[in-house]
Amino acid sequence: MRRRSSNLNKRLRGAVEFAVLAPSSHNTQPWKFRIVRDGIELYADRDRALPVVDPHDRELTISCGAALYHLRLALNCDSLATLIHVLPSADHPDLLARLRVSGPHTPDEDEQELFRAIAHRRTNRQPFDHRNVPLSIFDEWYLDLKEHNCWLQLVEDKTQKHIIADLISEGDRLQGSDRRFRRELSQWVHPNRTSCRDGMPGYAHGINMIASYLGPLMVRTFDWGEGQAAKDRQLAEGSPLLAIIGTQDDTPEAWMSTGQALAKMLLRGTSRGLSASFLNQPIEVTSLRPEIEDQCDEKGFPQILLRWGYGREVPATPRRSVEEVLV
């Protein structure tokens, strides 16, 4: 019995290695895991919160939802069936999910394809080429998000992309002019040659070694909103596809669902050779979020704004070790 328990513990730790590869705002990696007798508990790490840009921990919770999807997928592809209880205790709000191993599981081809994509998924902030995203993936994405009670708005029309690009630019200007926002962001911007296992090194934004050492100072000191607005407008309008993920409600449960849906959508796109990056500024700025909603057919709450296309390969951002995230 002890050997059997030890083997399960090893497999659970192995799944955490894939969970920490999930995307998170500023690459804060705001999660902690606790291995219990028959599964894993997922906790929010509030010490890694972003109180200026994410005052209600909405994006923090979405990031943890993405980690939960990676965790479940890794266990399923290790032939373990799972049961998940999201937000299982009102008395412990930091406990976001409890995952229990419930028996054997035979992963299908789709699960295995998505699992293989975990190691290759990147946030690609570079320009994309002009090849269209294939229509064949659209229906799969719609079904993936519906599975997690989320809706999806895909935008290819140039006029609508221009409207959304205007909102992204305005979000950049507002955030770049906010000293508190700049100070918070600078804490997660690192030089390329660094021992930090979180945050965003300069190479994640295409910045060379020397310039990357000035990055935190520049971010913190200067109002760079106008310059970033122009850059992101070009990225948005030049990308073949914009995608908005939304929910009917704006609650922690909905945010956890968004994270799982986001993770599956990103892995689906990665498995097809597509690249994506986030342009969440007009959702993060409270006054602009309703204007993004106006661009959607579904009513509810926009949660994530992505751009999709084909881009050159980019390096992975750093990740903390399993030992660092285990309680």
Backbone torsions as a table, in degrees:
resi	resn	phi	psi	omega
1	MET	NA	-40.7	-179.9
2	ARG	-64.2	-40.2	179.2
3	ARG	-64.6	-39.3	179.0
4	ARG	-63.5	-43.0	178.2
5	SER	-64.1	-40.0	179.0
6	SER	-64.2	-39.1	179.4
7	ASN	-65.4	-42.7	178.2
8	LEU	-63.9	-42.0	178.9
9	ASN	-57.9	-42.3	179.1
10	LYS	-63.7	-40.1	-179.6
11	ARG	-69.7	-35.9	177.3
12	LEU	-65.9	-43.0	176.5
13	ARG	-62.0	-38.2	178.0
14	GLY	-62.6	-36.4	178.7
15	ALA	-67.7	-34.8	178.1
16	VAL	-62.0	-32.7	177.8
17	GLU	-58.2	-32.5	178.0
18	PHE	-86.4	-29.4	178.6
19	ALA	-63.0	-38.1	-176.1
20	VAL	-72.8	-6.5	176.9
21	LEU	-86.2	2.2	178.7
22	ALA	-68.3	155.4	177.5
23	PRO	-74.8	151.8	175.5
24	SER	-151.3	152.7	-179.3
25	SER	-59.6	127.7	-177.1
26	HIS	58.2	15.2	-175.5
27	ASN	54.4	42.4	179.4
28	THR	-75.0	-23.5	-179.2
29	GLN	53.2	60.9	-169.9
30	PRO	-85.9	51.7	-175.3
31	TRP	-135.1	155.1	171.6
32	LYS	-137.5	151.6	-178.0
33	PHE	-128.5	145.6	175.7
34	ARG	-129.6	120.6	177.5
35	ILE	-83.1	124.5	178.4
36	VAL	-114.7	-176.4	-170.0
37	ARG	-56.0	-42.9	-173.9
38	ASP	-124.1	22.1	-180.0
39	GLY	172.8	-151.0	-174.6
40	ILE	-139.0	139.8	171.7
41	GLU	-106.0	138.2	-179.7
42	LEU	-109.3	125.9	-178.7
43	TYR	-118.8	148.2	169.6
44	ALA	-76.8	134.7	174.3
45	ASP	-98.7	92.3	-175.3
46	ARG	-68.3	-16.9	175.7
47	ASP	-65.6	-15.6	-179.8
48	ARG	-106.9	18.6	179.2
49	ALA	-71.8	161.8	178.7
50	LEU	-120.9	83.6	-170.9
51	PRO	-65.1	-21.4	179.5
52	VAL	-81.6	-56.1	-176.2
53	VAL	-80.8	-21.7	-174.1
54	ASP	-136.8	63.4	-170.1
55	PRO	-64.4	-22.9	-179.1
56	HIS	-103.9	8.3	-178.6
57	ASP	61.9	29.0	177.7
58	ARG	-65.5	-52.7	-178.7
59	GLU	-68.9	-33.1	175.5
60	LEU	-58.6	-45.4	-178.5
61	THR	-68.2	-38.7	176.2
62	ILE	-60.5	-42.6	178.6
63	SER	-60.0	-42.4	179.3
64	CYS	-66.8	-35.0	175.1
65	GLY	-62.1	-38.2	177.0
66	ALA	-65.0	-41.1	177.7
67	ALA	-63.4	-36.8	178.1
68	LEU	-62.8	-41.7	179.1
69	TYR	-63.4	-45.1	176.9
70	HIS	-57.8	-42.6	-178.1
71	LEU	-61.8	-48.1	-178.8
72	ARG	-65.3	-42.6	-179.3
73	LEU	-62.9	-41.4	179.6
74	ALA	-63.1	-41.3	179.3
75	LEU	-69.4	-41.3	177.9
76	ASN	-60.2	-38.0	179.9
77	CYS	-81.9	-3.2	168.9
78	ASP	-100.3	20.2	175.2
79	SER	66.8	30.0	178.0
80	LEU	-117.3	123.7	174.5
81	ALA	-77.2	150.2	-175.6
82	THR	-134.7	150.2	169.3
83	LEU	-120.7	135.4	-176.1
84	ILE	-120.6	134.5	173.7
85	HIS	-120.7	110.8	-178.3
86	VAL	-86.0	136.9	-179.0
87	LEU	48.5	62.3	-171.6
88	PRO	-75.0	-14.7	-175.0
89	SER	-139.2	117.2	177.2
90	ALA	-66.5	-23.1	-179.9
91	ASP	-80.4	-12.8	-177.9
92	HIS	-130.8	79.3	-174.8
93	PRO	-64.2	-20.3	178.0
94	ASP	-76.2	-19.5	176.0
95	LEU	-79.8	102.1	-173.0
96	LEU	-88.8	-28.1	-179.7
97	ALA	-160.3	149.2	172.9
98	ARG	-122.4	120.7	-179.2
99	LEU	-109.7	127.8	-179.0
100	ARG	-119.1	133.9	173.2
101	VAL	-75.7	123.0	-170.9
102	SER	-113.5	4.2	179.9
103	GLY	144.7	-164.9	179.7
104	PRO	-81.0	159.5	180.0
105	HIS	-149.1	140.4	175.6
106	THR	-108.2	106.8	-176.9
107	PRO	-68.3	139.0	177.4
108	ASP	-86.7	177.5	-175.5
109	GLU	-63.2	-37.4	-179.6
110	ASP	-64.6	-45.3	178.3
111	GLU	-59.4	-43.2	-178.4
112	GLN	-65.9	-37.5	177.9
113	GLU	-64.5	-44.3	178.6
114	LEU	-65.5	-39.9	179.7
115	PHE	-63.0	-42.0	179.0
116	ARG	-62.8	-26.9	-178.0
117	ALA	-74.7	-16.9	-176.7
118	ILE	-56.6	-45.5	-175.7
119	ALA	-70.1	-16.4	-175.3
120	HIS	-106.9	-8.2	-178.4
121	ARG	-69.4	134.6	177.4
122	ARG	-138.2	155.1	165.7
123	THR	-90.9	114.2	-172.4
124	ASN	-106.2	104.4	-176.4
125	ARG	-90.6	5.1	-179.9
126	GLN	-85.5	161.8	177.6
127	PRO	-61.4	148.3	176.5
128	PHE	-100.5	157.0	176.0
129	ASP	-80.0	-179.0	-167.9
130	HIS	-94.4	7.9	176.8
131	ARG	-65.2	136.9	180.0
132	ASN	-72.3	149.0	172.7
133	VAL	-72.7	130.1	-175.2
134	PRO	-64.1	137.2	-178.3
135	LEU	-62.4	-24.4	-175.5
136	SER	-60.5	-25.4	-177.7
137	ILE	-85.4	-16.4	-174.8
138	PHE	-60.7	-49.5	-178.6
139	ASP	-62.6	-36.5	178.0
140	GLU	-63.7	-43.7	178.6
141	TRP	-62.2	-43.7	179.5
142	TYR	-58.3	-43.4	-180.0
143	LEU	-68.2	-40.2	178.7
144	ASP	-58.4	-44.1	-177.7
145	LEU	-74.5	-36.6	177.9
146	LYS	-61.3	-35.0	177.9
147	GLU	-57.7	-29.3	-178.5
148	HIS	-108.5	21.8	175.6
149	ASN	60.0	37.0	176.0
150	CYS	-119.3	156.6	173.7
151	TRP	-112.7	161.8	-173.4
152	LEU	-133.6	130.6	174.0
153	GLN	-116.3	117.3	177.9
154	LEU	-102.3	133.7	-173.7
155	VAL	-124.4	112.8	173.6
156	GLU	-113.8	-23.9	-177.0
157	ASP	-61.0	130.9	-175.7
158	LYS	-64.2	-39.2	-179.3
159	THR	-64.1	-45.2	179.9
160	GLN	-68.2	-37.5	176.7
161	LYS	-62.0	-36.7	178.8
162	HIS	-64.0	-41.2	178.6
163	ILE	-63.0	-45.6	-179.6
164	ILE	-67.4	-37.2	177.1
165	ALA	-62.3	-37.4	175.6
166	ASP	-59.9	-42.3	-179.5
167	LEU	-68.4	-38.0	176.2
168	ILE	-62.2	-44.2	179.7
169	SER	-62.9	-42.3	178.5
170	GLU	-64.5	-39.0	175.8
171	GLY	-60.9	-41.5	176.6
172	ASP	-60.7	-44.5	-178.1
173	ARG	-63.4	-42.2	-179.3
174	LEU	-68.2	-42.4	-179.6
175	GLN	-71.3	-40.8	-178.7
176	GLY	-66.7	-23.9	179.6
177	SER	-89.2	-3.8	-177.1
178	ASP	-94.3	112.0	-178.1
179	ARG	-59.9	-38.3	-179.5
180	ARG	-65.4	-40.5	177.6
181	PHE	-63.2	-44.9	-178.9
182	ARG	-62.8	-41.1	-179.4
183	ARG	-64.5	-42.5	179.0
184	GLU	-64.8	-45.9	-179.8
185	LEU	-61.5	-40.5	-176.2
186	SER	-62.0	-24.9	179.2
187	GLN	-70.0	-16.3	-178.3
188	TRP	-113.7	10.4	176.0
189	VAL	-104.3	125.8	-173.2
190	HIS	-126.4	155.1	170.9
191	PRO	-63.2	159.6	-179.7
192	ASN	-61.4	-42.7	-178.8
193	ARG	-95.7	93.0	-175.2
194	THR	-145.6	156.7	177.1
195	SER	-91.0	-1.6	-178.7
196	CYS	-64.8	136.1	-178.8
197	ARG	-105.0	18.7	177.7
198	ASP	-146.5	-173.7	178.0
199	GLY	71.6	-168.4	-173.0
200	MET	-119.5	104.5	172.7
201	PRO	-67.4	160.1	-176.8
202	GLY	-55.6	-35.8	-176.8
203	TYR	-63.8	-20.6	177.4
204	ALA	-65.1	-21.9	177.5
205	HIS	-111.2	15.7	178.5
206	GLY	74.4	26.8	-177.6
207	ILE	-99.9	136.2	-176.9
208	ASN	-75.4	176.3	-172.3
209	MET	-58.9	-50.6	-175.5
210	ILE	-65.1	-47.6	-178.9
211	ALA	-63.6	-29.0	-176.8
212	SER	-66.4	-26.0	178.3
213	TYR	-71.6	-24.0	177.6
214	LEU	-88.5	-11.2	-173.5
215	GLY	-53.5	-54.7	-178.0
216	PRO	-58.3	-40.1	179.7
217	LEU	-65.6	-44.2	-179.0
218	MET	-64.3	-43.5	-179.5
219	VAL	-61.5	-42.5	-175.1
220	ARG	-74.4	-33.4	-166.4
221	THR	-93.2	-39.7	-169.0
222	PHE	-108.4	148.9	173.2
223	ASP	-79.8	99.9	-176.4
224	TRP	-100.6	13.0	-173.7
225	GLY	-58.2	-43.7	-177.6
226	GLU	-64.7	-43.9	179.9
227	GLY	-64.6	-43.0	179.0
228	GLN	-67.3	-35.4	178.7
229	ALA	-60.4	-43.7	179.9
230	ALA	-65.6	-41.3	-179.3
231	LYS	-65.4	-46.6	-176.3
232	ASP	-71.8	-30.8	174.1
233	ARG	-60.0	-44.2	-179.6
234	GLN	-64.9	-40.7	179.0
235	LEU	-63.6	-43.9	-177.4
236	ALA	-66.2	-48.3	-177.1
237	GLU	-72.2	-26.0	-179.0
238	GLY	-88.4	-4.9	179.4
239	SER	-86.9	139.6	-178.1
240	PRO	-61.5	-28.2	-172.6
241	LEU	-147.9	135.7	168.3
242	LEU	-111.1	146.8	-177.5
243	ALA	-136.1	132.7	177.8
244	ILE	-115.7	124.2	174.2
245	ILE	-99.5	130.4	-178.9
246	GLY	-139.2	171.4	-179.7
247	THR	-138.0	160.9	177.3
248	GLN	-73.5	-30.2	-178.9
249	ASP	-117.6	166.4	179.1
250	ASP	-126.6	66.6	-174.7
251	THR	-126.4	165.6	175.6
252	PRO	-55.2	-36.0	176.7
253	GLU	-61.8	-43.9	179.3
254	ALA	-65.5	-36.4	179.4
255	TRP	-67.5	-39.1	176.2
256	MET	-63.7	-41.0	177.0
257	SER	-62.7	-41.0	178.6
258	THR	-59.7	-43.8	-179.5
259	GLY	-61.4	-42.0	179.1
260	GLN	-67.3	-41.4	178.1
261	ALA	-64.4	-42.6	178.5
262	LEU	-59.4	-47.4	-178.7
263	ALA	-59.7	-43.4	-179.2
264	LYS	-67.0	-40.6	178.6
265	MET	-62.3	-43.7	-179.8
266	LEU	-64.4	-41.6	179.6
267	LEU	-68.7	-37.7	176.9
268	ARG	-60.7	-46.0	179.0
269	GLY	-65.1	-42.2	178.7
270	THR	-60.2	-40.5	-179.2
271	SER	-65.0	-19.3	178.4
272	ARG	-99.8	9.5	178.0
273	GLY	83.3	12.4	-179.0
274	LEU	-90.6	157.8	176.1
275	SER	-118.9	155.8	-179.7
276	ALA	-147.1	155.7	169.4
277	SER	-149.8	166.3	-173.3
278	PHE	-97.1	141.1	173.4
279	LEU	-132.9	60.9	-169.8
280	ASN	-83.6	1.4	-172.5
281	GLN	-51.5	-47.8	-177.3
282	PRO	-73.1	-10.1	172.3
283	ILE	-89.1	-33.2	179.0
284	GLU	-71.8	-32.3	178.6
285	VAL	-84.7	115.0	-170.7
286	THR	-54.9	-40.3	-175.9
287	SER	-71.1	-20.4	-177.3
288	LEU	-95.4	-18.5	-174.4
289	ARG	-59.9	-42.6	177.6
290	PRO	-61.3	-28.9	179.8
291	GLU	-72.5	-31.0	172.2
292	ILE	-67.9	-40.3	178.2
293	GLU	-59.3	-36.0	179.7
294	ASP	-62.4	-21.2	180.0
295	GLN	-88.4	3.5	-175.7
296	CYS	-109.5	144.5	176.2
297	ASP	-72.7	-36.4	178.9
298	GLU	-83.5	148.0	175.4
299	LYS	-97.2	146.0	-178.0
300	GLY	148.1	-139.0	-171.8
301	PHE	-127.2	113.1	172.9
302	PRO	-63.3	135.0	-177.7
303	GLN	-116.1	-36.2	-175.3
304	ILE	-141.4	138.0	174.3
305	LEU	-121.2	121.0	-177.4
306	LEU	-119.9	155.2	165.1
307	ARG	-117.1	144.7	-176.1
308	TRP	-126.8	148.9	175.5
309	GLY	173.9	-166.4	177.5
310	TYR	-107.4	123.8	-179.0
311	GLY	-134.2	167.3	178.3
312	ARG	-72.2	158.5	-177.5
313	GLU	-65.8	139.2	178.3
314	VAL	-124.9	154.3	-179.0
315	PRO	-72.9	158.0	178.2
316	ALA	-76.3	149.1	172.4
317	THR	-82.5	157.8	-174.3
318	PRO	-68.5	158.8	178.1
319	ARG	-136.2	147.0	174.3
320	ARG	-72.3	155.5	-179.9
321	SER	-76.7	164.8	177.0
322	VAL	-57.8	-41.2	-179.1
323	GLU	-59.3	-33.0	-177.7
324	GLU	-75.4	-23.1	-175.6
325	VAL	-106.3	-5.1	178.9
326	LEU	-85.1	133.9	173.8
327	VAL	-78.3	NA	NA
